[in-house]
Amino acid sequence: IYHGRLTHAMVKFFIENDINNMTYSKLIESISLLIPKKTVYNRYKKDKTIFFSNLKSVDKVVQNLKTRENLQVISKVIFILKRLIEQRNDVYPEGYLNLGIAYASKGDYDNGIKFTERAIVQQGNHYPEASYYLGKFLFERGKEFARAVGILREVIKYEPNNNPAYYYLGQSIRSLIETETLVEAERSLRTYVENGAEIGHEENVLEFLDSIEEKKQSIKV
């Protein structure tokens, strides 16, 4: 019943308040002006700030929204972040990183990568946390595995305890090897068929080559 009013109240709160002083108690107070208090539930410490430096927590929030298929709310988050960035004259590395995370959570990896790269540039090209997300997004997009590997290796160099970075590094290396191996296999088998397939198995080879082509088409933008 209160979904539209709740979203409106939250967006209004984020736009009108200073991002550095936002707390859950202030958010609840603001929302309660439009919605009865009994409908507002908060299990966090009310004086805890909403925006904080641990951006992996932001990632968890966005992923939770995605799990609930609440893409409309993510769109509101994107709108809010753009307004906050605008208010800071487009110089806001953490804001751009959060924006990249929000876009990637919707499956828009091109924008996710673009804004994450902008965050890194604005931070003087040394922003390990943003670099972690950049490597992650490159892997999840299914392209530029070699670049993802290089970026994630740098992240681990500066953050050796970043365990998720090890996961995405390993997966990126695996995908890179599989992709390079597949390219070599495709080249060899096409040459075999073009030269007459003298020892047979042409039908099986052609089926395999077709499957490779379908896979390549599926990852094209």
Contacts in CASP RR format, 6 or more apart in sequence:
PFRMAT RR
TARGET T0000
AUTHOR 0000-0000-0000
METHOD contacts of the structure
MODEL  1
IYHGRLTHAMVKFFIENDINNMTYSKLIESISLLIPKKTVYNRYKKDKTI
FFSNLKSVDKVVQNLKTRENLQVISKVIFILKRLIEQRNDVYPEGYLNLG
IAYASKGDYDNGIKFTERAIVQQGNHYPEASYYLGKFLFERGKEFARAVG
ILREVIKYEPNNNPAYYYLGQSIRSLIETETLVEAERSLRTYVENGAEIG
HEENVLEFLDSIEEKKQSIKV
2 35 0 8 1.000
2 39 0 8 1.000
5 34 0 8 1.000
5 35 0 8 1.000
6 31 0 8 1.000
6 35 0 8 1.000
6 39 0 8 1.000
7 72 0 8 1.000
7 73 0 8 1.000
7 76 0 8 1.000
8 34 0 8 1.000
9 30 0 8 1.000
9 31 0 8 1.000
9 33 0 8 1.000
9 34 0 8 1.000
9 35 0 8 1.000
10 27 0 8 1.000
10 31 0 8 1.000
10 76 0 8 1.000
11 76 0 8 1.000
11 79 0 8 1.000
11 80 0 8 1.000
12 30 0 8 1.000
13 22 0 8 1.000
13 26 0 8 1.000
13 27 0 8 1.000
13 30 0 8 1.000
13 31 0 8 1.000
14 22 0 8 1.000
14 80 0 8 1.000
14 83 0 8 1.000
14 84 0 8 1.000
15 80 0 8 1.000
15 83 0 8 1.000
17 26 0 8 1.000
17 30 0 8 1.000
19 51 0 8 1.000
19 84 0 8 1.000
20 49 0 8 1.000
20 51 0 8 1.000
21 49 0 8 1.000
22 49 0 8 1.000
22 50 0 8 1.000
22 51 0 8 1.000
23 46 0 8 1.000
23 47 0 8 1.000
23 48 0 8 1.000
23 49 0 8 1.000
23 50 0 8 1.000
24 42 0 8 1.000
24 44 0 8 1.000
24 45 0 8 1.000
24 46 0 8 1.000
24 47 0 8 1.000
24 48 0 8 1.000
24 50 0 8 1.000
25 46 0 8 1.000
25 47 0 8 1.000
27 50 0 8 1.000
28 37 0 8 1.000
28 40 0 8 1.000
28 42 0 8 1.000
28 46 0 8 1.000
31 40 0 8 1.000
32 40 0 8 1.000
53 94 0 8 1.000
55 94 0 8 1.000
55 97 0 8 1.000
55 98 0 8 1.000
55 101 0 8 1.000
55 129 0 8 1.000
55 133 0 8 1.000
56 129 0 8 1.000
56 164 0 8 1.000
58 98 0 8 1.000
58 101 0 8 1.000
59 101 0 8 1.000
59 133 0 8 1.000
62 74 0 8 1.000
62 77 0 8 1.000
62 101 0 8 1.000
62 102 0 8 1.000
62 105 0 8 1.000
63 105 0 8 1.000
65 71 0 8 1.000
65 73 0 8 1.000
65 74 0 8 1.000
65 77 0 8 1.000
65 105 0 8 1.000
66 74 0 8 1.000
66 105 0 8 1.000
66 106 0 8 1.000
71 106 0 8 1.000
74 102 0 8 1.000
74 105 0 8 1.000
74 106 0 8 1.000
75 106 0 8 1.000
77 102 0 8 1.000
78 99 0 8 1.000
78 102 0 8 1.000
78 103 0 8 1.000
81 95 0 8 1.000
81 98 0 8 1.000
81 99 0 8 1.000
81 102 0 8 1.000
82 99 0 8 1.000
84 92 0 8 1.000
84 95 0 8 1.000
85 92 0 8 1.000
85 95 0 8 1.000
85 96 0 8 1.000
85 99 0 8 1.000
91 122 0 8 1.000
92 122 0 8 1.000
93 119 0 8 1.000
93 120 0 8 1.000
93 122 0 8 1.000
93 123 0 8 1.000
93 127 0 8 1.000
93 130 0 8 1.000
94 119 0 8 1.000
95 119 0 8 1.000
96 115 0 8 1.000
96 116 0 8 1.000
96 118 0 8 1.000
96 119 0 8 1.000
96 122 0 8 1.000
97 115 0 8 1.000
97 116 0 8 1.000
97 119 0 8 1.000
97 127 0 8 1.000
97 129 0 8 1.000
97 130 0 8 1.000
97 133 0 8 1.000
99 112 0 8 1.000
99 115 0 8 1.000
100 111 0 8 1.000
100 112 0 8 1.000
100 113 0 8 1.000
100 114 0 8 1.000
100 115 0 8 1.000
100 116 0 8 1.000
100 119 0 8 1.000
100 133 0 8 1.000
100 137 0 8 1.000
101 112 0 8 1.000
101 116 0 8 1.000
101 133 0 8 1.000
103 109 0 8 1.000
103 111 0 8 1.000
103 112 0 8 1.000
103 115 0 8 1.000
104 111 0 8 1.000
104 112 0 8 1.000
104 113 0 8 1.000
104 116 0 8 1.000
104 133 0 8 1.000
104 137 0 8 1.000
104 140 0 8 1.000
109 137 0 8 1.000
109 140 0 8 1.000
109 141 0 8 1.000
110 141 0 8 1.000
110 221 0 8 1.000
112 137 0 8 1.000
113 134 0 8 1.000
113 137 0 8 1.000
113 138 0 8 1.000
113 141 0 8 1.000
116 130 0 8 1.000
116 133 0 8 1.000
116 134 0 8 1.000
116 137 0 8 1.000
117 134 0 8 1.000
119 127 0 8 1.000
119 130 0 8 1.000
120 126 0 8 1.000
120 127 0 8 1.000
120 130 0 8 1.000
120 131 0 8 1.000
120 134 0 8 1.000
123 130 0 8 1.000
128 154 0 8 1.000
128 155 0 8 1.000
128 158 0 8 1.000
128 159 0 8 1.000
128 162 0 8 1.000
129 159 0 8 1.000
131 151 0 8 1.000
131 152 0 8 1.000
131 154 0 8 1.000
131 155 0 8 1.000
132 152 0 8 1.000
132 155 0 8 1.000
132 159 0 8 1.000
132 162 0 8 1.000
132 164 0 8 1.000
132 165 0 8 1.000
132 168 0 8 1.000
134 151 0 8 1.000
135 147 0 8 1.000
135 148 0 8 1.000
135 151 0 8 1.000
135 152 0 8 1.000
135 155 0 8 1.000
135 168 0 8 1.000
135 172 0 8 1.000
136 148 0 8 1.000
136 152 0 8 1.000
136 164 0 8 1.000
136 168 0 8 1.000
138 144 0 8 1.000
138 145 0 8 1.000
138 147 0 8 1.000
138 148 0 8 1.000
138 151 0 8 1.000
138 172 0 8 1.000
139 145 0 8 1.000
139 148 0 8 1.000
139 168 0 8 1.000
139 171 0 8 1.000
139 172 0 8 1.000
139 175 0 8 1.000
142 175 0 8 1.000
142 219 0 8 1.000
143 219 0 8 1.000
145 172 0 8 1.000
145 173 0 8 1.000
145 175 0 8 1.000
145 176 0 8 1.000
145 179 0 8 1.000
146 176 0 8 1.000
148 168 0 8 1.000
148 169 0 8 1.000
148 172 0 8 1.000
149 169 0 8 1.000
149 172 0 8 1.000
149 173 0 8 1.000
149 176 0 8 1.000
152 165 0 8 1.000
152 168 0 8 1.000
152 169 0 8 1.000
152 172 0 8 1.000
153 169 0 8 1.000
155 162 0 8 1.000
155 165 0 8 1.000
156 162 0 8 1.000
156 165 0 8 1.000
156 166 0 8 1.000
156 169 0 8 1.000
159 165 0 8 1.000
182 212 0 8 1.000
186 209 0 8 1.000
186 212 0 8 1.000
189 205 0 8 1.000
189 208 0 8 1.000
189 209 0 8 1.000
190 209 0 8 1.000
192 205 0 8 1.000
193 202 0 8 1.000
193 205 0 8 1.000
193 206 0 8 1.000
193 209 0 8 1.000
196 202 0 8 1.000
197 205 0 8 1.000
END
